[in-house]
């Protein structure tokens, strides 16, 4: 099979499988408002009515910038043009499309990550895309009016374009050759990073991960550190300017409404205090009866940091607890969906990864979608990482670990860090799962790659 035909076939498999499962779930499962979706929905109604994240809903000025705006504007414009008929069916179908595209991005990221090191890079992408397509949480969240489905797609696009920058543009800049230096991928990464922070501002610290990765990449490939730092400063400054340009309309809007400079929203300080206060338990807690909630929009970071400094032993226990929750806690959304489908339609959408749902009567046999738990994904990735390290050690190509695989692992660890800084919730952790799917694909392909192939690509 030719290279282009294989690519087209793999893309078709990933996208069609992902879209089919998501649309099927949307059709067969009823819609229900969950947690913060109700609040964001009301802001979206303001947008639909021309209020633009308005002045009617919310009891305090900070509420006018309480949520990041992109998903609210997106939902509001969908309401305006297609309405809210059949429990937001159009919006949920559009979200299914976003989720299917995120599966394609997993395919593309895994494929280009190993393109230089393995003949199985397309297969790595196929496995990553299929794991993402079959991931039940990615399917279930499509049916809720959460920001996560759109956010994950944008986050993966950011990851993709920065990986392309590492592979296609950074080498040109480090070579010191005169002439045209491409910056397309850097520009797209920077624009999307701004858009991503307007969706969920948890990506504001992501450039720190990028800096660490570039330094690892430089050391692993024995590149000129001085030249790398020069490029890092120039490209970092360009990225910062573009991000601020993307955010600037919203910053101006916030100032005109509230009289204060608010970068994205006022949600961060209160969430930080919720994570670091006398009632903190690693998850969301209601602090309203014990503190002035309105004051926390301005003082949440200060009070949270003060509590951390004065309660170091408890904070260490909280870190351990949040790590346990991050690695092992289930997701009630999955339990609810499984119970409803089993009770109402007897649909074979969920089941064990091992037990494929074959009943005693062969005539009643059914295929069940593997219910890959988060625990299964991270344990599988950890085992494959150990085997991958052994493989590259035998090939004397240990530097590969600190190149593209480090970028994927770094993004997973970044989401873990955000959970530690704030608090655990299954829908916050879901952003880490695509990187486990990608890691499993690239690590398995790397293990299957011959040592001679890896050894021939040194520096």
C-alpha positions in Angstrom: 0.0 0.0 0.0 1.3 3.4 -0.9 2.2 6.0 1.7 -0.6 8.4 0.8 -3.2 5.6 0.6 -2.2 4.2 4.0 -2.6 7.7 5.5 -6.0 8.2 3.9 -7.1 4.8 5.1 -5.9 5.4 8.7 -7.6 8.8 8.8 -10.8 7.4 7.5 -10.8 4.6 10.2 -10.1 7.0 13.1 -12.5 9.7 12.0 -15.4 7.5 11.0 -15.2 5.4 14.2 -15.0 8.4 16.4 -17.8 10.3 14.7 -20.1 7.2 14.7 -19.7 6.5 18.4 -20.2 10.1 19.4 -23.3 10.6 17.2 -24.8 7.3 18.4 -24.3 8.3 22.0 -25.8 11.8 21.4 -28.9 10.2 19.7 -29.6 7.5 22.2 -28.7 9.4 25.5 -30.9 12.2 26.9 -29.4 15.6 27.7 -29.1 16.8 31.2 -27.6 20.0 32.6 -24.6 19.3 34.9 -22.8 21.5 37.5 -21.3 24.6 35.8 -23.0 24.0 32.4 -26.2 25.6 33.7 -24.4 28.9 34.6 -22.5 29.0 31.3 -25.8 28.3 29.5 -27.3 31.4 30.9 -24.4 33.5 29.9 -24.7 32.0 26.4 -28.4 33.1 26.4 -27.1 36.7 27.0 -24.9 36.3 23.9 -27.8 35.0 21.9 -29.8 38.1 22.9 -27.0 40.5 21.9 -25.9 41.2 25.5 -22.4 39.8 24.9 -21.8 37.9 28.1 -24.0 40.4 29.8 -25.2 42.5 32.6 -28.3 40.7 33.7 -27.1 37.3 35.0 -24.9 37.6 38.1 -25.0 39.4 41.4 -21.5 41.0 41.4 -19.4 42.9 38.9 -16.9 40.1 38.9 -19.5 37.8 37.6 -19.4 39.7 34.3 -16.0 38.0 33.8 -16.5 34.9 35.9 -16.1 32.4 33.1 -13.7 32.4 30.1 -15.7 33.7 27.2 -14.9 31.5 24.1 -17.2 28.6 24.8 -20.0 30.9 26.0 -19.8 33.0 22.7 -19.6 29.8 20.7 -22.7 28.3 22.4 -24.5 31.7 22.2 -24.0 32.0 18.4 -25.1 28.4 17.9 -28.3 29.1 19.8 -28.9 32.2 17.8 -28.6 30.5 14.4 -29.9 27.0 15.1 -31.9 27.4 18.4 -32.0 25.0 21.3 -34.5 22.5 19.9 -34.4 18.8 21.0 -32.2 19.6 24.0 -29.5 21.4 22.2 -29.1 18.7 19.5 -27.3 20.9 17.0 -24.7 22.0 19.6 -24.1 18.5 20.8 -23.7 17.3 17.2 -21.1 20.1 16.6 -19.3 19.0 19.8 -19.3 15.4 18.4 -17.5 16.9 15.3 -14.9 18.7 17.5 -14.3 15.5 19.5 -13.8 13.5 16.2 -11.3 16.1 15.1 -9.4 15.7 18.3 -9.0 12.0 17.5 -7.5 13.0 14.2 -5.1 15.3 16.0 -4.0 12.4 18.2 -3.3 10.5 15.1 -1.3 13.3 13.6 0.7 14.1 16.7 1.7 10.5 17.3 2.6 10.0 13.6 4.9 13.0 13.2 6.4 12.5 16.7 8.0 9.3 15.6 8.4 10.0 11.9 12.2 10.5 12.2 12.7 7.5 14.4 10.4 4.7 13.4 8.9 3.0 10.3 5.8 2.4 12.4 5.0 6.1 13.0 1.7 5.8 11.0 0.7 2.8 13.0 1.6 4.8 16.2 -0.9 7.4 15.0 -3.5 4.9 14.2 -3.3 3.3 17.7 -3.4 6.7 19.4 -6.4 7.8 17.3 -8.4 4.6 17.9 -7.7 4.8 21.6 -9.0 8.3 21.6 -12.0 7.4 19.5 -12.9 4.5 21.9 -12.3 6.4 25.1 -15.7 6.4 26.8 -15.1 9.7 28.6 -14.4 11.5 25.3 -17.7 10.0 24.0 -19.8 10.9 27.1 -18.5 14.5 27.5 -19.6 15.2 23.9 -23.2 15.0 25.1 -22.8 17.6 27.9 -22.6 21.4 27.5 -19.1 21.5 29.0 -16.2 23.4 27.6 -13.9 20.4 27.7 -14.7 18.9 24.3 -13.8 22.2 22.5 -10.9 22.9 24.8 -9.3 19.5 24.3 -9.5 19.9 20.5 -7.8 23.3 20.8 -5.2 22.0 23.2 -4.3 19.2 20.9 -4.0 21.6 18.0 -1.6 23.7 20.1 0.4 20.5 20.8 0.5 19.6 17.1 1.7 23.0 15.8 4.4 23.3 18.5 5.6 19.9 17.6 5.8 20.9 14.0 7.7 24.0 15.1 10.2 21.8 16.9 10.7 19.6 13.9 10.5 22.1 11.0 11.3 25.6 12.1 13.5 25.4 15.2 16.4 23.6 13.3 16.4 26.4 10.7 16.8 29.0 13.4 19.5 27.2 15.2 21.5 26.6 12.0 22.3 30.4 11.7 21.9 30.1 7.9 20.8 33.3 6.3 17.6 33.6 4.3 13.9 32.9 4.9 13.1 31.4 8.2 9.6 29.9 8.4 7.4 30.9 11.4 4.0 29.6 10.3 3.8 26.9 12.9 5.0 29.3 15.7 2.3 31.8 14.7 -0.4 29.1 14.7 0.8 27.8 18.0 0.7 31.3 19.5 -2.7 32.2 18.1 -4.2 28.9 19.3 -2.6 29.3 22.7 -4.4 32.6 23.1 -7.7 31.1 21.9 -7.1 28.1 24.2 -6.8 30.4 27.2 -10.0 32.2 26.2 -11.5 28.7 26.5 -9.9 27.6 29.7 -7.0 29.7 31.1 -5.2 26.7 32.6 -2.9 27.0 29.6 -1.4 30.2 30.8 1.5 28.3 32.4 2.1 26.0 29.4 5.0 28.2 28.0 7.0 27.1 31.0 6.6 23.4 29.9 7.7 24.5 26.4 10.9 26.1 27.8 11.8 23.0 29.8 11.2 20.8 26.7 13.3 23.0 24.4 16.2 22.9 26.9 15.9 19.1 27.2 15.7 18.9 23.4 18.8 21.1 23.1 20.9 19.0 25.5 19.8 15.7 24.0 20.8 16.7 20.5 23.9 18.5 21.6 22.8 21.8 20.1 24.3 25.2 20.7 22.8 26.3 24.1 23.7 30.0 23.6 22.0 30.1 20.2 19.0 28.2 21.6 18.5 30.7 24.4 18.6 33.6 21.8 16.0 31.9 19.7 13.9 31.1 22.8 13.9 34.7 23.9 13.0 36.0 20.4 10.3 33.4 19.7 9.0 33.6 23.3 8.6 37.4 23.0 6.8 37.0 19.7 4.5 34.3 21.3 3.7 36.6 24.2 2.9 39.5 22.0 0.5 37.4 19.9 -1.2 35.9 22.9 -1.8 39.4 24.3 -3.2 40.5 20.9 -5.6 37.6 20.9 -6.6 38.4 24.5 -6.7 42.2 24.1 -10.3 42.5 22.9 -11.5 40.6 26.0 -9.2 42.5 28.3 -10.5 45.8 26.9 -14.1 44.5 27.3 -13.4 43.5 30.9 -12.0 46.9 31.8 -15.0 48.7 30.2 -17.4 46.5 32.2 -15.6 46.1 35.5 -13.2 49.0 35.6 -10.3 46.6 36.3 -7.7 44.9 34.1 -8.8 41.2 34.1 -6.7 39.0 31.8 -9.4 36.3 31.2 -11.7 35.7 34.1 -12.1 36.1 37.8 -12.6 32.3 38.4 -8.9 31.5 39.1 -8.5 33.3 42.5 -11.6 31.7 44.0 -10.7 28.2 42.7 -7.2 28.6 44.2 -8.6 29.5 47.6 -11.1 26.6 47.4 -8.0 24.4 47.0 -6.0 26.0 49.8 -8.1 26.8 52.9 -9.1 25.2 56.2 -11.9 23.2 54.6 -9.9 22.0 51.6 -10.2 18.2 50.9 -8.6 17.9 47.5 -11.9 18.5 45.6 -14.4 21.3 45.4 -15.7 22.6 48.7 -18.3 25.3 49.4 -16.6 28.1 51.2 -19.5 30.6 51.0 -20.8 30.1 54.5 -17.3 30.8 56.0 -15.9 33.7 53.9 -17.0 36.6 51.8 -17.1 35.0 48.4 -17.1 38.3 46.5 -13.8 39.4 48.1 -12.1 36.2 46.9 -12.2 37.4 43.3 -9.6 39.9 44.2 -7.8 38.2 47.2 -8.1 34.5 46.5 -4.5 34.0 45.4 -3.1 36.0 48.3 -5.2 34.2 50.9 -4.5 30.8 49.4 -0.8 31.3 49.4 -0.9 32.6 52.9 -2.7 29.4 54.0 -0.1 27.3 52.2 2.8 29.0 53.9 1.2 28.5 57.4 0.0 24.9 56.9 2.8 23.1 55.1 2.1 19.6 56.7 -1.6 19.7 55.7 -0.7 21.0 52.2 1.7 18.0 51.7 -1.2 15.6 52.7 -3.5 17.4 50.3 -0.9 17.0 47.5 -0.8 13.3 48.2 -4.5 13.0 48.3 -5.0 15.0 45.0 -2.4 12.7 43.3 -4.4 9.7 44.5 -7.6 11.2 43.2 -5.9 12.1 39.9 -4.6 8.5 39.3 -7.5 6.4 40.7 -10.8 8.3 41.0 -13.6 7.3 38.7 -16.0 9.5 36.8 -19.7 9.7 37.8 -20.7 10.8 34.3 -19.5 7.4 32.9 -21.4 5.5 35.6 -24.6 7.4 34.9 -24.3 6.9 31.1 -23.7 3.2 31.5 -26.6 2.7 33.8 -29.0 4.5 31.6 -28.0 2.7 28.4 -28.0 -0.7 30.0 -31.4 -0.1 31.6 -33.2 1.6 28.8 -31.8 0.3 25.5 -29.5 -2.6 26.4 -27.0 -1.0 24.1 -23.6 -2.7 23.9 -21.6 0.6 24.4 -19.7 -0.3 27.5 -17.9 -3.3 29.0 -14.6 -4.7 30.2 -11.5 -4.4 28.1 -11.0 -8.2 28.5 -14.5 -9.5 28.6 -16.0 -8.8 25.2 -19.6 -9.4 26.2 -20.0 -12.9 24.7 -23.0 -14.4 26.4 -23.6 -18.1 27.0 -26.1 -18.2 24.1 -24.0 -17.6 21.0 -27.0 -16.2 19.2 -27.1 -13.4 21.8 -23.4 -12.5 21.5 -22.6 -8.8 21.3 -19.6 -6.6 21.0 -19.0 -4.2 23.8 -16.9 -1.0 23.5 -13.8 -1.3 25.7 -14.3 0.8 28.8 -10.7 1.9 29.2 -10.4 3.4 32.6 -7.9 6.2 33.3 -6.1 3.7 35.5 -5.7 1.3 32.6 -4.3 4.0 30.4 -1.7 5.4 32.7 -0.5 2.0 33.8 -0.3 0.8 30.2 1.7 4.0 29.3 4.0 3.5 32.3 4.8 -0.1 31.4 5.4 0.8 27.8 7.6 3.7 28.9 9.8 1.3 30.9 10.1 -1.0 27.9 10.7 1.9 25.5 13.6 3.1 27.7 15.1 -0.4 27.6 14.8 -0.4 23.8 16.5 2.9 23.3 19.3 2.0 25.8 20.1 -1.1 23.8 20.2 1.1 20.6 22.4 3.6 22.5 19.9 6.3 21.5 18.7 7.5 24.9 18.5 11.0 23.5 15.3 10.1 21.7 13.5 10.0 25.1 14.1 13.7 25.6 12.9 14.7 22.1 9.3 14.3 20.9 8.2 11.7 23.6 9.2 14.2 26.3 6.8 16.8 24.8 3.9 14.4 25.0 4.7 13.2 28.5 5.3 16.8 29.6 1.8 17.8 28.6 0.3 15.0 30.7 2.4 16.0 33.7 1.3 19.6 33.1 -2.3 18.7 33.6 -1.3 16.8 36.7 0.5 19.9 38.0 -2.6 22.1 37.4 -4.7 19.6 39.5 -2.1 20.0 42.3 -2.3 23.8 42.2 -6.1 23.8 42.2 -8.3 20.8 43.0 -9.3 17.5 41.4 -12.4 17.0 39.3 -12.8 14.3 36.7 -13.7 16.8 34.0 -10.4 18.7 34.7 -8.4 15.5 34.5 -10.0 14.6 31.1 -7.5 16.9 29.3 -4.7 14.6 30.3 -6.2 11.5 28.7 -5.4 12.3 25.0 -1.7 12.5 25.9 -1.9 9.0 27.4 -3.4 7.7 24.1 -0.7 9.4 22.1 2.0 8.2 24.5 0.8 4.6 24.2 1.0 4.8 20.4 4.5 6.3 20.2 6.0 4.2 22.9 4.6 0.9 21.4 5.9 1.9 18.0 9.2 2.8 19.5 9.5 -0.6 21.2 8.8 -2.4 17.9 11.4 -0.3 16.0 14.7 -2.0 15.3 17.8 -0.9 17.2 19.6 -0.3 14.0 17.0 2.1 12.8 17.3 4.2 16.0 21.1 4.0 16.1 21.4 5.3 12.5 19.6 8.6 13.4 21.9 9.9 16.1 22.1 13.7 16.1 
